[in-house]
Amino acid sequence: MTFPYQGVQYRPSVTGRQGMVSSAHPLASVAGLRTLMEGGNAIDAAVTVASCLGATEMGLSGIGGVGWMQIYHAKTKTHTCLDYQGWSPYAAERSVFAGPDQMMRGVKSHMVPGSPAGWCAALERFGTMDRASVFKHVIDICENGHPVTVHAANIVNMYESWLREYPSSEAFFFPDGHLMRPGQLHKQPDLARTFRALVEEGPDVYYKGEIADKIVNFCQANGGLLTKKDFADLTVEWVDPMGINYRDYAVYGPPPPSSAVQWLQTLKLLEGFDLAAMGHNSVDHLHTLIELEKLATADRIHYNVRPDAPFERLLSDEYCGARRQLISPDKVARNGGMRYARTMDVGNVKPGDPGVRESTTHFNVVDAEGNAVSCTQSLGAFGSGVVVPDTGILLNDFLYWFDLDADSPNVVAPHKKVEMCLSPGMIWKNGKVFACMGTPGSHGIMETTPQFMSNLMDFEMSIQAAIEAPRVRPLEGNRVIAEGRISSDVLAGMTARGHLVDRQPDFSMTFGGAQGIMIDPDSGTFSGGADPRRDGYAVGW
């Protein structure tokens, strides 16, 4: 008997049959598994993981941030997305920003945080546990402390200059005045009290009560934009996923203003090529992938947040078939970058006409009842650097993902949603959930997601091998970054075709930190994969 090619993997895939969690920190994964073992379902466990990641993978997501969840609830056969990405402040006029730096750090950079409202909305609709049972794990981590990992210490210390600008931020991250070190026990008593208030009073305490008062008063006293009306008017939304058929699979991501349309279109474009015959990470494979990603990037920038954009057409066989004809097998096109630019240089890839620093995390949870959650949440670029005194809340800097160009469809404006890189994925096969997958990585999310998804679907890799496999990313112009495990001969072949290749370390967090869970179509058992590029760990039972 022979088995399909499973790919090369340095870590084993984790297996289970009752439940599985794959997240960016082992303590968060274990907390989610404990929730499952205590009788909670995948949605209860997802909220546990979401809250614990903010306390352990510090600065990358949390109660001052935003997110998207893609959920399948088996009992009601409901497949939906929860948008808790927040809104810009009512005072966020273009004229109040002297430049993009004010949108990236400090008290003018905040979107209204959506995380606590989103977590509570998910529990209320699909959960089986109360808030106390779900949030007890993060409260324990905050009150009793957690040992800091090497990766977490490096990330926090990288932002030292930002964090020392505010005494409350400095005290939160460097309580003894020194840089954070691996192995130290980091306690967050203020954040524990914030979560206790959320347990006792629900999301109203965050948006209309004492916590909202503390955030708004601090921001207003320091020249910020957030007001009580911004918090009181915060809403989260349940929306239908956006999907494509890809070979024998159906692949889904969140609709706009999430940017999932880019990686969905990349997959649809790739469908026209026999990738397996090309060979994984061959010159032909990587050249084709990169050139198609440039086309999808241009379309996403041009259409994603425009009213009445023709998304069905953008993802159609007809349109994608026409777009495929634009790439050359032996020449490269110039990439105009990841964001809107008022002028597009001559020679850059252009959007088609279809007619009608990064701080993010991703995790997945599945359970024996058939429930599945794929979630990506974020603080932006290590948040704003602002920790609100007496709360432990590091606020996001998601206004930075708006543009200041007046003619950009993603221009900053009052009470507006920003185009959001966060785009948790889900793959279905024969009418059942086959895999939950996603990654952090800012705009790189849209370029790395189709790679590990294709590894699973086209190259029949195990979930762990699909995540570990070396990746590439197109940057501006002809530049491409590539992980060092890709062979020198392949990189030389790409250079010969016109790519300006910049070789990166063998495992680089520049290419994200993907997590994934695969459900065996025959037995229903689970395999979990976690990215060694960061602190990812999968656990199951």
N, C-alpha and C positions, 0 to 999 in steps of 0.2 A: 504494500500500500504506500502511495506517495502523498505528500502533503504540499499545499501551496507554499511558494516562497514567503517567508515571514520577515525577511530583512535582517540587518545586523542591529543588535541592541546590546547596550552595555549594562543596563539594568534589566531585571526580570519584569515581565508583566505581572501585575497583582491580580489574583482571581478571587471570585466569590460567587455565591448564589442567593444570598439574602439581601445584600446591599453593598454599595460601592461609593466611595468618595475620592475624588482626585482634585487636589487643590495645591496652591503655591506655598503652603507651609504645613509641616507634619502635625503640629498641634491643632491647627484648624481642621485638618482632615480627620484626626482622631476625635475631636469634639463632634464633628458631623456624624461619624460612625457611632459614637456613644448615643447620640440622639436617635439614630435608627434602632440601635439595640435596646433602647428604653421604650420603644414602641412608636416612635414618631415615623412619619413618612418622609419621602424625599424632599418635600417642600419645607417641612419643619427643619430637616437637616441642612437644607440649603441656607436658610436664614441663620442657623447656628454658624455655619461655615463663613457666611458673609460677614457676620459681626466679629468673629474671631480673627479673620484675616486682617481687619483693620487694626487689631491690637497686637498682632504678631509680625505681620509683614508691613512694618510701620512706614507710613508715608505713601503707600501705594493705593490704598483704598480705605474706606471707613465711614463712620457716621456723619462726617462732614462732606461726603462725596455723593456720587451719582452712579447709576448703573442701568443695565438691561438684563432681564431674565427671559429665557425661553423655556416654557413649561409644557409638559404633557401630563395631564391628570387622567389616569386610566379609568377610574370609576365613572367619570362623566364623559369620557372620550373627548376631552377638551384639549386642543393644541393652541396655545396662545403665547403672546409676548407681553411682558410687563415693562413699560417705559417709566423708569423713575430717574430720568436724567435731569430733572429740574428745569428752571427757567432763569433767564437773565433778570437782573433787578429792573424795576420800572425806571430807575435813574440812569440806566446804561445807554446813554446817547453817545454817538461817536465823538462829540465835542468834549466830553469829559476826560478823554484819554489823550495824554500827550504823545503816546506811542505804544508799541506792543509790549514794552517792558512792564507798563502798569497793568496790562491784562494778564501777565504771567506770574507776578508776585506781589504780595502786599494786599491791602484791604480793598483795593478797587478791582480785584481779579475774580471775585467769587460769583458763581452761579448759586441760586438758592439750593441747598443740599436736598437731594431727593431720597437718599438711602433709607432713613428711618421710616418714611412714609411708604416706600416700596416694600421694605421688609414686612411691615405690619399689614399691608394690603395683601401680600402673598399668603401670610399666615391666616388672615381672616377668610380668604376665599377658598384656599385649598389645604390649609394646615389642619392638624389634629391636636396639637398641643397648645397650651397657653404661653403667654410671653415669658413668664417666669421659668418654665421648663426649657425654653429655647435659649434665652439669654443668660442663664445661670453659668454657662461655660465661659462666656466672655467676661462676665463679672469676676469669676474665679481667676482667670488669667490676669485681669487688671489689678485685683486686690492683692493677690499672692505673688504676682510677677511671673515672668517667663524668661528662660535663658536666651540671650540674644545670639543669633547665628552669625557666622562670618559674613554671609551675604548681606544680612540686615544691617550689621554694623558698618559695612563699607558704604551702603546706600545712604544711611543717615549721615555719616561723616562727610560724604560728598557734598551735602547741602549745608554744611556747618555755617557758612557765611550768611545764608538766608536765615537760618534758625536763630542765630545770635542777634538778629536785628530786633527781635521782640523778646522782652524778658520772660514772658509766659511761654514762648516756644523754647527758649534756651533752658528754662527750668524743667520743661517736660522731657526734652530729649537728652539733656546733659545735666542731670540733677546734682552731680558732684562737681560740675564745672569742667570735667574732662571729656574727651571724645568717647563715644560709645565703643566698647570693646566686646569681642566675642566671648560668650560665656557669662557675662554679667547678668544679674537678675534685675530685670527692668519692671518696676511697678508703676501703675497708672491709676492712683486712687481717685483723681478727679473724673476720669473717664468711667470708672466703676460707678461713681455716684450718678453720672449722667444715664448710664444704662439702668440703674435701679429706678430712677425717675421714669424712664420709658416703660419699664415693667409695670410700675404702679399706676401710672396715669395715661399710658398710651401715647400715640403720636401727637396729641394736642399739646402736651407739655413742651414738645420740641417746636411746634409751629405757632402756638398761640399762648404759651405759658412762660414759665420761669426760664427755660433754656433759650427760647426765642428772645426774651428780654436781654439775657446775658450776651448773646451773639450780637444783636442789633445795637445795644448800648456801646459795646466795645468797638464795633465797626464805625458807628457814627462819631464816637469820640476821637477816632483816629483818621477821619477823612474818608471812610468807606461809603459804599452805595446801598447796602442792604437795609431794608426798613421792615417794620412789623407787617405792613401790607404785603410785602414780598413773601413773607413766611405764611401769613394767613391765607394767601391765594394759591399756595403751592398745590398742585394736583399731580397725581400719577394716572397713567392710562393703560388700559388693556387693549391691545391691538392684534390684528391677525398677522402671522408670519408671512414673509415674502419667500417664494420658493421657485426652484427649477427642477426639471427632470435631468438627471445626469447618468447616462447609460442605464444601468438597472436600478438606479437609486433616485430618491427624491431628497433634495438638500434645501434646508430652510435657514433663514436668518431674519433678524428684525427688519421692519420697513423703515424708510426715512423718518426722522433725520439721522437714524443710524446709517453707517456707510456700508452695510453688508452688501448692497447692490454691486459694489465693485468686485468683491471676491466671488459673488454668485455669477456675475458676468464673465469673470476670468475662467471659472469652471465651464461655463457654457461655451466659451470660445475654445477651450482645450478639448471639449468633446469631439471636435472635428478632426482630431489627430490621434493616431494610434501610439499613445505614449509608451505602452509596454513594449512595442516593437522597437521604438527608438532606444530603449534602455534607460534605466533610472539614472538621473543626473549625468547623462551623456551630453555632449556638445549640442546635438540636435534638440534634446529634451529641454535643456536650460535656455538655449537661445529662443525656442518657441515660447516657452513660459514667459520669459522676460519681455519679449516683444508684445505678447498678448496682454500682459499686465499693464504695459504703457497705454494701450488702447482703452482698457477698462478704467485706468486712472483718469484719463482725459474726460471720459464720459461721466464719471462720478463727480468730478469737480464742476462740470458744466451743468449737470441736470439734477443732482441729488436733492437739493432743497428748493428747487423751483416749484412753484404751484403748478399742479396738473402735469407734472413731468410724465412722459410716456414709459413708465417702468415695464409694463407688459411687453411693449415693443422692444425696449432695450435688451430684454432677456429672451427674445424670441429666436427661433431657429433661423428665420429669414434674415433678421438684422445681424445676428452674430455670424451667419454664413458670409454676409457681405463684408463684415469687418475683418474676418480671417484673411480675405484676399489682399489686405493692405500690408501684410507682413512679408518680408523677403526671407528666404531660407539662408541667405549668406550675407545680409547687410543689416545694420541696426538703424533704428529711428531714434531721434532725440526725444528725451523725456522732459517735459516742461516743469517737473516738480510735483509735490504732493498737494499743494494748496493753490488757491486761485491767484492769478497774476493778471493785472490789468492789461498788460501787453504780452502777447505770446510770440516769442521770437520766431522768425522765419525758420522753417525746418523742424520745429517741434511737432510732436504728435498732437493732432487736433481732435476735439470731440466729433463724433459722427452726427448725422442728421437722421434720427430714427422715425421721422414723421411725428404722427401723433406721439523734548526730554520726557521722558515718559514715565508715568506712575500709574500703573493699572494692574489688575489681577484677573485671572479667570479660574473658575472651578466648575465641577460637574457632580451631580448626585443622582443615583438611580436606586430603586428599591424593588423588593420582590413582588409588589403589587402592580408593577408596570409603570409607576410614576418616574418621570425623568426631568431633570433641571440642568440647563446649561446657562451659566451666568458670567457676565463680564462687568466689573465695576471699577471705579477709578476716583482718584483725587486730582488727576491732571498731570502736572509736572512736579511731583512730590508735593502736591498741593501748593498753596500760596506761601507757605512758610509761616502762616499765622495760626497759632494755637490760642483759642479763646480762653482767658483766665477762668479758673474754677470749674472748667467743663472737660478738659482733656480733648476737646474737639479741634482737630487740624482741618481747617477749611480748604476746599478745593480752589483751583485757579482755572476753571473751565471757560471763563471768558476769553482766555487765550486762544481757544479753538475757533472763535469768531474772526472775521477779517475786518480791517479798517477801510478797505477799498469800498467806496460808496456804491460801485456798480457790481460788487460781488453778490451773488445770491445768498451768501453766508455772512453778510455784513452785520456787525453788532447793532442791536436795536433794543428798545425796552420790552420786557416781558416776552422774550422770544426764545425758542429752542435752538440750540447750536447744532451744526452738523457734527455727529458723534462717531468717533472711530470704533467705539465699543459695539461688538457685533457677535454675540454668542451663537454658535452653530449647532445644528442638529441634522443628522442623516437618517433617513428612513429607507427600509427595504421591504418589499412585499407587504406594505401597509402597516409595518411595525417599526418602532424606534430601533435603529441599528447602532447609532453612535451619537454621543454628545462630545463636541470638541470646540475649542476656542483658545485664544491667546491674548495677552497684553501686547503692547508694542507700538502705540500711537498709530501713525499712518501705515506702519509696517504690518499692522494686523491684517490689512486687506491684501497684502502681498505674500505673507507667510501662511495664512489660513488655507488657500487653495493648494499649497504644497503638501501640508501634512494630510489634508483630506484626500488629495489625489494619491498619496502614498498608500492610504488605506484602501481606496476604491479601485485604482488602476493597477497598483503593484502588489496588492494583497498582503501588505505588511501587517505584522501584529500592531496593536495600538501603541505599544512602547516604541517599537522600531519606527513607526510612522512619525512619531513625535521627535525622536532622537535624530533622524536622518538629517544630514547637513543641508542648509538652506542658502538661498541667494535672495538679493533684493535689488531692484533697479532704483537708482537715485536720479539726480538731475542730469540732463544731457545724456551722455553715453555711459555714465558711471554705473558700475555694478559692484556691490559688496558680496563676498562669498566666504563661507566658512572654510577653514583650512583643511578639513577632511576631504573636500572635493579634490580629485587628483590633479596634479600639476599639468598633465597632458590635456585634461578637459579645460582647465583654465587657460592654457595656451591656445587651445582651439577656439575658445570664446574670444580671446584677444585678437586672433586672426580674423574673426568676423567683424571686428570693430568695437567690441565692448571694452571699456576701460575698467579692468578688473582690479579691485582692491581686496587682497586676501586678508581675512580676519582670523582671530583665534579659532581653534577647532570647535569649541562650544562658546558661543557669544550671546549675551542677553540682548544684543542689538537685534537679534532675530526673534525676540519674543520669549515667552515662557509658557508653552502650550500645555494644556491638560486634556485628557480624553478618557472616555469610558466606551467600550464596545460591548454590545449584547449579542451573544451567539444566536444566530437565527434558528438553529435546530434545538439546542438544549436550553436556551434562555439564561445561561450563566454569564457572568460579567468578567471582563478583563479591563483593568485600569492601567493607564499610562500617565507618567508625570515627567515634566521637563527637567533634565539635569542642568539646564542653563541657569536655573534659579533654584529655589528651595523646594521645588515641587515634590509631593509625595502622594501616592495613591494607597488607600487602605480599603480592605473589604472583609466580608465575613460570610 
